Amino acid sequence: MTQQTVATAADYHEQVGRIVVEELELEDGELTDNGHFIDDYDSDSLSLITVVSRIEKELGVTIPKTELGELVNLRLLVDAVVQHAGESAHG
């Protein structure tokens, strides 16, 4: 599988943010980098699994399930996507 362009961290931030807003049914502008998915947005672990599944399907980036508990906000989730996208590009 080849990628036409290499996504930047900003690209991932935008794409991951869109997925999170859709899956958590948030209003435009409600999602922040540091807002806690569960505490601030009334999410649950199943919602996060759905978000990660969409990231894998739409962006082609696999995040290990063992990391899900640590991905509590958009900033940490985007960091994980960027990290694992780099690993899959080199692996």
Residue, then its C-alpha position, 0 to 999 in steps of 0.5 A: m500500500t502506498q501513500q500519495t502524500v506524507a501527512t504532517a502532524a497538522d494534517y493528522h490533528e485536523q483529521v483526528g479532530r474531525i473523527v473525534v467530533e463526529e464520534l463523540e457528537l460534539e459541536d463545532g469548536e467544542l473539542t480542545d486539545n486538552g479536553h478530557f474525553i470522558d470527564d469533559y465530553d461524557s465519552d466512554s471507552l467504547s467511544l474511544i475504541t470506535v474513534v481508534s478503529r476509524i483512525e485505523k480505517e481512514l488514516g491507515v494508522t494502527i494504535p496498539k490497544t494497550e495504549l488506549g487508556e492513556l489517550v485521554n485527550l486530542r493532543l495525546l491521541v494525535d501524538a500517538v497517531v503521528q508516532h505510529a504513522g512514523e513507525s508504519a512508514h518505516g516498518 
